[in-house]
């Protein structure tokens, strides 16, 4: 078997420096997560007074104990709009977990922070979650309570907000069930979320579902009514038919949701303990990728800690060594891997495109490990057909029918991001290590480009260039570009589905591949319009 022999010295100063740099970035993520938890705890007295569970407690009660839960887009909207510390998480806590033994998309309104109101980033998070559920055929369980759209930003999301409702209709029509538990207020546009769900649970004396609350109703029509008269749980369970089930409190509502899920014919979770582990420990992954992106390394060192038995069958390595392609097994499933040991050359592009088509032909999922400066540039590359071959690679990656998973482990620059199946090419899942940089080019290069353009412009106009001004522009551009390329900046904008600890990469891949395999083997029972409530 072609087993990778690692050349990494985990006792070296270089490894320790790389590990320390990665750990510092992980510590920053952990600090933000602590702030998120603390923000919920501040709301505990109010929730306790009302006899309600905090969102994180609702989530814990819904999920099967001891089973995996993959949180998605945990830092959506970080430092965007009116977010100061990441505590809002886009208005929801969401991920893929197990409910009554069935794998589901779980979405919990984060009503303990800013009333669960949603910003444009939160809307984009919701749309992404729906896309994942549809593509991977995952039932959706939503625990709802919130103030709807953040009115300060509603003009930036009103038109696009219709997509979330349209997606609910499409999910139902595709045969994917949606279960909603309404724990509190769900008004205006939020009222349509339970209305478009297939199964709705409301909590007696707590749930409030209506298009217009008492103040708006009085202002619009002069009619006076209280919350219960307009849209209380008993009204919807006994009169309107918007709710199928009536719960007594938060815990009872979640119990009913679990009962509903238990009766759906979805495959139950099975834990396979017969997996062959890599030859080298996953803990090594924290120090393999250099802290300095200019320092070369071999992506096979990463692969050796992901693949069963560290077994890797290289594909056309003698043809081009900078784009690494090959086959591995991960938890017993054959996977094609494409990684980077440098920029993508014309030969690397043709090699990778060939490999993608072979994987697509055989039905083999593809894993992309991003760490590239992009496509090679220069006279030789242009003469070698880099535009033509790069285009064919992007075409192959885009149109591959097999599951595609991207893990950003280093830089992902320029069109190399597209060729390696970045967010815009719609991989099934995309996650990032905390050290990644994603941008059209590096900050230093961008600054230098503008400086050269300025020099050339002055030369054409016959003027003496102002070097102080050009150098200041160069420095400012580099600083701005670097600030806009970090992992935190990208995850806030949903360029990925979350930041992960490198040491968890193999466990994550095992989980994602099982999700994809389950989805691709499941037959849904679609209809034309979805299940309508009459």
N, C-alpha and C positions, 0 to 999 in steps of 0.2 A: 504494500500500500504506500502511496506517495505521502508520507507523514511529514509535516513541516518541522524542521529542526530549528528551534529558536536560538537566536544569537544575542538576545537581550540579557544583560547583566543587571539583575534587580538590586544588586548591592552597590552599583556604581553611583558616583556623584551625579552623573547626567540623569539617571533614572530617578534618583531622589529629588532632584530639582524639578523635573517634569511632574512628578507626583505631587510635590508641594504646590506648584502653580495650579494644577487641576483641583487639588483639595481646597485651595483658597476660593476658587470659583464655586465649588460645591457648597462651601460654608456660606457664601453670599446667598445662594438659593435657599439654604436652610434658614437663614435669618429672615428672609421674606416669608417663608412658610410659617415661621413662628409668629410674625406680625399678623398673618391671616387668621391663625387660630386665636390669637389674643383679641382680635376685633370681634370674633363671634362670642367670646367669653364675656365681653363687655355687655352684650345683650342678654345674658343669662337671667338676671333678675327680672327683666320685663317678661321674658318667655315663661319663667317659673310662675310669675304672678298670674299669667293667663292660662296656666296649665298646659303649656305647649312644649314640644321638644325643639332643641336647636337643630338647624339643618344637618350638622355633622352627626347628631344623634339619630335623626331620621334615617340618614344614609346607613349608619351602622346597623340599625334595626332591620332595614330592608335586605341587606346583603347576607348571604349564607356565611356563617362564621368559618374562618380558616381557609376560605377560598380566595383566589387572586382577584385583585381589583386594580385596574389600570386607569389612573386618572388622566384625563385629556384636557389640554389647553388650560392648565392650572393657573397660568399667569397671563391669560388673555386680558388685554387692556392695561397691562402694567405701566404705570406712570403716564397713561393716556387719558384724555378728557379730564375728569376731575379726580382721577385716582392718584393718591399720594404714596401708597405703600404696597399696592398689589392685593389688598385685603378683599376687594370686591370680586376678583376672579371672573370678571365678565358677567356678574349677576347670578352665577350658578356654580355648583360643584358637580362635575360630570365625569363619567368614565364607563368602562366595560367591566362588568362583574357578574356574579351569579346570584340569581333570585330563584328560590325553590329548585335548585339544581340546574336551572336553565341560564345560559349566557345571554345577557341583555345589555342594551345601552341604558344607563341610569342617569337621569338628570334631576338634580335637586336644587330648587330655587334657594339662593343664598339670602334669605329674607332677614338674617341677623345683621347684615351690613347694608346700610343705605336703603333699607326696606326691600332689598332684592331688585331695585330698579335696574334697567338695562340700558347700556350705552351702545353706540354703533359697534364697538368691539364685542360687546356681549351678544348682539344680534349676529355678527359674523361667526362667533363661537357656536351659537345655536344652529346656524345653517351648516357649519362644518360637521357638527354632531349628527345632524339628520342625514347628511351625505354618507357618513361612515355607516350609519345604521342601514341605509338603503343598500349600499354596495356590499355590505357584509351580512345582510339579511338578519339583522338583530332586532328582536322586539324592543320596544322602548317603554320604560317605566319612569314616569315623571312625578315627582313630589313637589307640588306647586304652591307657591305663595309669594306674591310680590306686587310692587306698585306699578308694574308695567314699564313703559319707556321713560327714561330720564327726560323730563320736559326741557331741560337746558339743551339737549342734543336731539330732540325729536325730529327736527327738520332734516337731520342727516340720516335718518333711518326710516322715516314714514313710508316712502315708496318701496324701498327694498324689504320692509317688514312683511309685505304680502308674500314673499317667498317662503317664510316659515309656515304660513297657513297652506300655501300651495303644496309644499313638501309633505305636510301632514296628510293631505288628500291623496298624494301620490303614494305615500307609504301604505296607506290603507288599501288603495287600489292594487298595489303590488302584492298584498297578502301579508304584510308585516303588521302585527297587532301593536296598538299603543294603549297603555294603561296610565291613567292620570288620577292621582290622589290630590284633591284640593284641600290644603290645610288651612287656608285663610282667604284673604282677598285675591280675586283674579278678575279684574275689571277691564272694561273697554276692549282693546285688542286682545288682552289676556283672557277674556271670556271665550274667545274662539278656540283657544288651545284645548280646554276640555270639550268644547262643542265639536271639535274635529277629531277627538280621541275615540277609540273603539270601546273602551271600558272606562267609566268614570265613577270614582268614589268621592263622596263629600262627607265632611265632618259636621255633625249636628252642632248648631250654635256657633260654628267657626267659619265655615265656608261662605264666601260671598262672591257670587258670579252674576254680573250684570253689565250691560253696555254703558249705562250712565248711573253714577252714584247719586245719592240724595241731593248734594249741592248742585251738580250739573242738571239734574232733572228739574229742580226748582227754577234754576236760571233759564232753562230752555223752554219749559212748558208751564211753569207755575205750580205743578203738581207736587204735593208733599207726601213723602213715604220714607220709612226707615229701611235699613239694610236688609232685615229679614223679609220684609214685604216685597222688596224689589228682587232679591236673589239669594235668599237663604237656602241652606242645604235641604230643609224639609220641603220647601216650595219646589226645588228641582227634582227631588226624589218622588214627590207625591203628585205634583201638578204638571210641570213642564216636561218631565221625562228626560231632562238633561243628565241626571245622575242615575246610574243603575244600582248603586249600593250606598247605604247610609251608615256611617261609622259614628262611634260615640266619642272618640278622641283620636289624637295623632297615631298612637300605637295601634288602635283598632283599625284605622284606615290602612296602615301599612300591612297589618295582618291580612286584610281582605285582598290587597294587591298581590301579596304572596300566594294566597289561595287561588286567585285567578291565574297567575303565572304557572302554578303547579298543574293546572288542568289543560294547559296548552301543549300540543304535541311537538315539543322542541327537544332536541337531544340533551340528555343530562350529562353533567360534568364527570369525566373519568380521568383519574390521575395515573399516568403511565410512569412507573418507577424503573423501567428497564432501559433508560437512556444511557448511552455510552458517553462519558464526560470527556472534555478536551484533555490533552496531555499536559497542558499548562494551566495554572490557576487564573480565574477571571480577575482576581485582585491585581494582577499585573497590568491590566488595561488602564489603570490610573496613571501609569508613568511611561507608556510606550510612545504615544504621539508627542513629539517635541513641543515644548512651550513656545519656542521660536519657530514660526511657520517656515522660515527659510532653511531650517535644518532638515536634511533628507532622512528618511527612515523607510522601512519596508512594510507595506500594508499587510503582508503575509503574517507579520508578528501579531496583528490584531486578529486575522482570520484563524490563526493557530489556537486562539483562546475562545473562539466561537464554534468551531467545527467539532463534530463528534470525533473523538480520537485524534484531533488535529490533522485529520486526513484531508488533503486538498489536491485535486487533480487540475493542474495548470493547463490553460488553453492558449496555444500559440505564443508562448512566452518568448521564443527566439525571434518571432516576427516583430514584436514590439514589447518592451519591458516596462514602459511607463504607465500603460493601462493594463491592470492585472485582471484577468478573467479566469474563472474556473468553477468546478463543481465541488460541493461539500454535502454532508448530511448534517442536519440540525434536528436533534431529537428524532432521528430516524427518517426525516423527510429530505429528499434531494432538493438542493437549492443551488441556483446559479449565483455567483458573486462577481460583481464588478467593483474594483477599487482603483485607487490612484497612487502611483509612485512618482508623479510629476504631471506636467501639462499633457493634454490630449493631442497627440500628433496625428497627421493624416493616416498613418498606419494604425495607430491606436484606435482611431474612429472606425476604420473599416473592420478591424478585429472585433471591437465591441459590438458593432452593428450585426456582424455575422453571429456572434455569440448570443445576442438577444433573440435573433430569429430562430436559432437552434432551440433555445429555451422555450420560446413560444410554440414551436412545432411539437415539442415533447410535453408541454403542459407543466414545465418546471418553474416555480416562483423565482423571482430575481431579487437579490439584495444588493443595493447600491451603497457603498461606503465612501462618502464624499470626503476628499481632501485634495482639491485640485485648484491650481491657479487659473484654470480655464483652457481654452484651445491654444495651441502653439501659434505664435505669430512670427513674421519675418519673411524674407524673400523665398527661402527654401520651403517653408510651410505653405505659402501661397502657391508656389509653383507645383507643390505636391498635391494640390487640390483640397486644402483644408476646408474651404467653404463648401465644396461639393460633398466631401466625405463627412464633415461635421453635420451637414444638413441631413444626410442619410441616417446618421446615428440618432439624431433627434427624432426623425421620422419613425425609426424602428422602436425606440424607447416609448414614444407616444402611443403607438398603435399596438404594442404588445398586449395580448389578451390575458396573460397570466398575472397573478398578483405581483405587484411591485412594491417593495418596501425600501425606504431610504433612511439611512442613519448618517447624519452629519457628524463626522469625527474630527474634522479640521476645517480648512478653508473650503469655500464653495463659491468660486468667483466667476463672473461673466457668464458666457453661454455654456461654460462647463457645468454650471448649476442646472441648466436645462438638459444637457446631454446626460447628466447623472440622475435624472428624474427628480428634480427639485419640485417644490410645491406647485408651481405653475403647470407642471406636466401631469398632475393628478395621480401621484402614487397612492396606493391603498392606505399606507400609513407613512408618516415621516416624523422622526424624532432627532433630537440634537444632544450632543455632549456639551457641557458648559463652556468649553474653550472655543467653540466654532466662530468663524467669521463668514458672513454671507453678504456679498456686495458685487456690484458690477466690476469693481477693481479695488485694489488696496488703496488706502488713504494716501500713502506716499506717492504712488503712481498717479493718482488723480490730481494731486497737488502739482506734481511735476508736469503733467500734461497741460494744465492751465497756465503754468509759468512759461512753457515753451510756446504755447499759442500767443501769449502776451508778447513775448520777445519777437515772434514772427510778425505780429501785427505792427509793432513799433518799427520794425525793419522795413516793412512794405510802405509805411507812411513816411519814412525818412526821419523818424523821431528817435531821440535818445531814450531808451527804456528807463523807467523808474524802478531800479532794482529793489529798493526797500519795499515799495508797494507790491511788486511781484512776489517777493519772498514772503511778505506778510500774507498775501493771498494764498500762496502755496501752503504755508503752515496752517492757515485757517481751514482750507479745504481738506487737508489731510486729517485734521482733528475732527471735523464734522463727519467725514466719511467713516473714520474709525469708530466714532460714537454710534453711528447708524448701522454698524455691521455686527454688533455683538449678539450673543445668544439671547440675552434678555430682551434686547430691542426687537429681535426677530420673533420670539415666542409671544411677546405682547401683541404683535400684529398677525398672529396665527400663521407665520411662515412654517411652523412645525406644529406637531400635536403635543409637544411638551419637551422639557429638558430632563435628561436622565443621567444618573450616575453611570459612568462607563462600565463599572463593574457589574451592572445589572443588564448589560446588553444581551447576553445570551438568554437569560431568563425571559426578557422582553420578547426576543425573537421567537422563542418557543411558543409563547402565548399568542403572538400575532399570527404566526403560521398556522396555528390550530384554528384561530378565528377564520382565516382565509379558507382553509381546507373545509371547515364546516359549512361556510357560506356557499362555496362552489359545489358542494354535494347536496345542498338542500333544494328541494322542489317547492316553490311557493304556489299558492292558488290565487292568482290575480283575478280581479274583475275590472269593470270599466270605470266605476265612479268611486270605489271605496265603500265602506260600510256607513250608510247614512242613518242618522238618528231621526225617527219620525214621531 
